[in-house]
Amino acid sequence: VRAYLELARLQARSKETPAALATLAKAREIAPNSEDVLSAYAQLALASRQTLPAVLTLVPLARMYPSVAQYQYLLGVGLMAIGDMPMTRRWSSDLQS
């Protein structure tokens, strides 16, 4: 998994986003609950404007690691980008409870 993560970082730096996402997808097959893999995939998907895959990755990530503010923030950004303001508000109020 570490090798896939490093390869994906190199691909992303070389502006090979589709290849980096494919590499991270392979890493997700091996370690579907890895925080590093899920975070890297979600961030790269958001950066490449693939909002729905990013949100679908961020939802479980934010639930597994509720104390990591970055995941909550990125999820909110993703939800707003797809136009789901009601879900953004609900997610935000769930966090405050």
C-alpha positions as a Markdown table, in Angstrom:
| # | Residue | x | y | z |
|---|---|---|---|---|
| 1 | Val | 0.0 | 0.0 | 0.0 |
| 2 | Arg | 2.9 | 2.4 | 0.8 |
| 3 | Ala | 4.4 | 1.8 | -2.6 |
| 4 | Tyr | 1.0 | 2.6 | -4.3 |
| 5 | Leu | 0.7 | 5.8 | -2.2 |
| 6 | Glu | 4.2 | 6.9 | -3.1 |
| 7 | Leu | 3.6 | 6.1 | -6.8 |
| 8 | Ala | 0.4 | 8.1 | -6.7 |
| 9 | Arg | 2.2 | 11.1 | -5.2 |
| 10 | Leu | 4.8 | 11.0 | -7.9 |
| 11 | Gln | 2.1 | 10.7 | -10.6 |
| 12 | Ala | 0.1 | 13.6 | -9.1 |
| 13 | Arg | 3.3 | 15.8 | -9.0 |
| 14 | Ser | 3.8 | 14.9 | -12.7 |
| 15 | Lys | 0.3 | 16.1 | -13.4 |
| 16 | Glu | -0.8 | 12.5 | -14.3 |
| 17 | Thr | -4.0 | 12.7 | -12.3 |
| 18 | Pro | -5.9 | 9.9 | -14.0 |
| 19 | Ala | -3.0 | 7.5 | -13.4 |
| 20 | Ala | -2.7 | 8.7 | -9.8 |
| 21 | Leu | -6.4 | 8.1 | -9.1 |
| 22 | Ala | -6.1 | 4.6 | -10.7 |
| 23 | Thr | -3.1 | 3.8 | -8.5 |
| 24 | Leu | -5.0 | 5.0 | -5.4 |
| 25 | Ala | -8.0 | 2.9 | -6.5 |
| 26 | Lys | -5.7 | -0.2 | -6.4 |
| 27 | Ala | -4.5 | 0.8 | -3.0 |
| 28 | Arg | -8.1 | 1.1 | -1.8 |
| 29 | Glu | -8.7 | -2.5 | -3.0 |
| 30 | Ile | -5.9 | -3.7 | -0.7 |
| 31 | Ala | -6.6 | -1.4 | 2.2 |
| 32 | Pro | -10.2 | -0.1 | 1.9 |
| 33 | Asn | -10.2 | 1.5 | 5.4 |
| 34 | Ser | -6.7 | 3.0 | 5.3 |
| 35 | Glu | -6.8 | 6.6 | 6.5 |
| 36 | Asp | -3.8 | 7.5 | 4.3 |
| 37 | Val | -5.3 | 5.9 | 1.2 |
| 38 | Leu | -8.8 | 7.4 | 1.7 |
| 39 | Ser | -7.4 | 10.8 | 2.4 |
| 40 | Ala | -5.1 | 10.9 | -0.6 |
| 41 | Tyr | -7.9 | 9.7 | -2.9 |
| 42 | Ala | -10.4 | 12.2 | -1.6 |
| 43 | Gln | -8.0 | 15.1 | -1.8 |
| 44 | Leu | -6.9 | 14.2 | -5.3 |
| 45 | Ala | -10.4 | 13.7 | -6.5 |
| 46 | Leu | -11.5 | 17.1 | -5.1 |
| 47 | Ala | -8.5 | 18.8 | -6.7 |
| 48 | Ser | -9.3 | 17.2 | -10.1 |
| 49 | Arg | -13.0 | 18.3 | -9.7 |
| 50 | Gln | -14.3 | 14.7 | -9.4 |
| 51 | Thr | -16.5 | 15.8 | -6.6 |
| 52 | Leu | -18.9 | 12.9 | -6.2 |
| 53 | Pro | -16.1 | 10.3 | -5.8 |
| 54 | Ala | -14.4 | 12.6 | -3.4 |
| 55 | Val | -17.6 | 13.0 | -1.3 |
| 56 | Leu | -18.3 | 9.2 | -1.4 |
| 57 | Thr | -14.8 | 8.7 | 0.0 |
| 58 | Leu | -15.0 | 11.5 | 2.6 |
| 59 | Val | -18.3 | 10.4 | 4.2 |
| 60 | Pro | -16.8 | 7.2 | 5.7 |
| 61 | Leu | -13.5 | 8.9 | 6.3 |
| 62 | Ala | -15.2 | 11.7 | 8.3 |
| 63 | Arg | -17.2 | 9.1 | 10.3 |
| 64 | Met | -14.2 | 7.0 | 11.1 |
| 65 | Tyr | -12.1 | 10.0 | 12.1 |
| 66 | Pro | -14.5 | 12.6 | 13.5 |
| 67 | Ser | -11.8 | 14.5 | 15.3 |
| 68 | Val | -9.9 | 15.3 | 12.1 |
| 69 | Ala | -11.3 | 18.7 | 11.1 |
| 70 | Gln | -9.8 | 18.6 | 7.7 |
| 71 | Tyr | -12.0 | 15.7 | 6.7 |
| 72 | Gln | -15.1 | 17.5 | 7.9 |
| 73 | Tyr | -14.1 | 20.6 | 6.0 |
| 74 | Leu | -13.3 | 18.8 | 2.8 |
| 75 | Leu | -16.6 | 16.9 | 3.0 |
| 76 | Gly | -18.5 | 20.2 | 3.4 |
| 77 | Val | -16.6 | 21.7 | 0.4 |
| 78 | Gly | -17.5 | 18.6 | -1.6 |
| 79 | Leu | -21.2 | 18.7 | -0.6 |
| 80 | Met | -21.4 | 22.3 | -1.5 |
| 81 | Ala | -19.7 | 21.7 | -4.8 |
| 82 | Ile | -22.3 | 19.2 | -5.8 |
| 83 | Gly | -25.0 | 21.5 | -4.6 |
| 84 | Asp | -26.3 | 19.5 | -1.7 |
| 85 | Met | -26.7 | 22.4 | 0.8 |
| 86 | Pro | -29.4 | 20.6 | 2.9 |
| 87 | Met | -27.0 | 17.7 | 3.5 |
| 88 | Thr | -24.2 | 20.1 | 4.2 |
| 89 | Arg | -26.3 | 21.8 | 6.9 |
| 90 | Arg | -27.4 | 18.4 | 8.3 |
| 91 | Trp | -23.8 | 17.1 | 8.4 |
| 92 | Ser | -22.7 | 20.4 | 10.1 |
| 93 | Ser | -25.4 | 20.2 | 12.8 |
| 94 | Asp | -24.6 | 16.5 | 13.4 |
| 95 | Leu | -21.0 | 17.5 | 14.2 |
| 96 | Gln | -22.1 | 20.1 | 16.6 |
| 97 | Ser | -24.3 | 17.7 | 18.6 |
